[in-house]
C-alpha cells in the first residue's frame, strides 16, 4: 500500500517523459509543417505528402514508445490514471507552446 507522497515522484517522472515526447513529436512534424506552409495555395506533390504521413506516423510511434518506457521506469509499467494524465499534460506543455510560437494561426 502506497501513500500519496510516494505517488508524486511517479507523476513528476511522467510529466518529464511527456515533455520529452512533446519535443520529439514537434521536431518530427516540423519538416512537414514547414513544407505545407511554403506551398501557399499550390497543390502538394505525392512524395512530400507521403513523407509527411510517414513522419507523423514516426512521431506517433515515438510518443507511444516514450510513454511505454516512462511507465516502465516510473512505476514498473503499472498503468495509472494520474501517470497518463501527467504524461499528456507534459506532452501538451512541450508541444503547444513550440507550435504556436513558430506557426501562428
Protein Blocks (a to p, Z undefined) as FASTA:
>chain_A
ZZfklmmmmmmmmmmmmmmmmmmmmmmmmmmmmmmmmnnopacdfklmmmmmmmmmmmmm
mmmmmmmmmmmmmnoopacfklmmmmmmmmmmmmmmmmmmmmcZZ
